[in-house]
Amino acid sequence: MMLTTSSAQSDITQADTLHASSYLVMSSAFVTFLEQVETFLKYWQANSVSNS
């Protein structure tokens, strides 16, 4: 997972090359950032593969 402030295409491509499972451009507004993290965690939990 890549958490960054950059939305540059070259950075997205680099993350893909490094096999990042997700690329999230975080907001500079704290409340919005918390909402982004909450949404990501819900997504991750719904789509994760159990190791048990």
N, C-alpha and C positions, 0 to 999 in steps of 0.2 A: 504494500500500500504506500502510495506517495501522497504526502500532505504538504502542500506548498502554497506560495503566494503567486506563482508564475502560471500564466496561461499560454505561454509561448509554445508554438507548435514544436519547436526543436526540443523543448523540455519534455513534452508529452511523448514525442517519438523516442527520446532517450529512456524514459520510464518504461515504455513498451518494450524496447530492446532489452532492458534489464529484467523483464518479466514481472513488472509491478502488477498486482492483481487489481488495483484500483488507483485512480488519479483524482484527487480532490483538491480543488483550488479553494483555499480557505478565505473567508471574508475577513476584512480588517475590523468590522463591527463585531464586538464581542458577543452580543446576544445572537446575532445571525450565525456566527461561528459555532456557538453552542447548539443551535438548531441543526446546523450541518452535521455536526458530530453525532447528535442524537439520531438523525436520519440515517447516517452511515452505519451506526451500530445496529439499528433495526434491520437494515439491508443485510449486513454481515451475518447477523443471527439467523435471519430467514434463509440465507443462501449458503451457510457453512456446512461442511461435511463433517459428521461426527466421527471421531477416532475410536469410539468405544465399540 
